[in-house]
Amino acid sequence: MSDGWRYVLTNRARREMGHLDQAARRRIFVALDRLVEDPRRGDVAKLEGAEREWRLRVGDWRVRFTRDTPTRTIVVTRVLPRGRAYRG
């Protein structure tokens, strides 16, 4: 299992996940589990204007993250509703 990717949530992302209802939280964790199985899987796009930041779309939610390739870690930085996900 050490060859595979893993994900970690920043404290901020963990707080944002805590505000979601159980169904939304479950969908996001399932999407993250799929993402670490295959980092090319899912609705993933690089964010414009951000050198190293990506987003994963999960319904009306956006999971913002960075990839640390040497450690094979996806660092989840934000979990936001679509309307707030791209504001500066």
C-alpha positions in Angstrom: 0.0 0.0 0.0 3.0 2.3 0.4 3.2 2.6 -3.4 -0.3 4.2 -3.6 -1.4 7.8 -3.1 -3.1 9.0 0.1 -4.9 12.2 1.1 -4.7 14.4 4.1 -7.0 17.3 5.1 -5.7 20.5 6.4 -7.3 21.8 9.6 -9.3 24.3 7.6 -10.6 21.5 5.2 -11.5 19.4 8.2 -13.5 22.2 9.8 -15.3 22.8 6.5 -16.1 19.1 6.2 -17.5 19.2 9.7 -20.2 21.7 8.6 -21.5 19.4 5.8 -24.4 17.0 6.2 -23.6 13.4 6.5 -24.6 12.5 2.9 -22.4 15.3 1.4 -19.5 14.3 3.6 -19.8 10.6 2.5 -19.9 11.6 -1.2 -16.7 13.7 -0.8 -14.8 10.9 1.0 -15.9 8.4 -1.6 -14.6 10.8 -4.3 -11.3 11.3 -2.5 -10.9 7.5 -2.1 -11.4 7.1 -5.8 -9.0 9.9 -6.5 -6.2 8.3 -4.5 -6.8 5.0 -6.3 -6.2 6.7 -9.6 -5.2 10.4 -9.5 -6.5 10.9 -13.1 -9.9 9.6 -12.1 -12.9 11.9 -11.4 -13.8 15.4 -12.4 -10.4 17.0 -11.7 -9.1 20.2 -13.2 -6.2 22.5 -12.6 -7.2 25.9 -11.3 -6.3 28.8 -13.5 -4.0 31.3 -12.0 -2.9 28.8 -9.3 0.5 27.2 -9.9 -0.1 24.0 -8.0 -3.7 23.9 -7.1 -6.4 21.6 -8.5 -10.1 21.0 -7.8 -12.3 18.0 -7.6 -15.9 18.5 -8.4 -18.3 16.4 -6.2 -21.9 17.5 -7.1 -22.3 21.1 -5.9 -19.1 20.9 -3.8 -15.5 21.7 -4.8 -12.6 20.1 -3.1 -9.4 22.2 -3.6 -6.1 20.4 -3.3 -2.5 20.3 -4.1 -0.4 17.2 -5.1 2.8 16.3 -3.4 4.2 13.9 -6.0 7.4 12.8 -4.1 5.3 11.7 -1.1 2.3 10.7 -3.2 0.0 12.8 -1.1 -3.0 14.8 -2.0 -3.4 17.7 0.4 -7.0 18.8 0.7 -6.9 22.6 1.4 -10.6 23.6 1.1 -14.1 22.0 0.7 -16.5 24.7 -0.5 -19.8 25.1 -2.3 -19.4 25.8 -6.0 -20.3 29.4 -5.7 -17.6 30.2 -3.1 -14.9 27.8 -4.4 -13.2 30.2 -6.8 -13.3 33.5 -5.1 -10.0 35.1 -4.2 
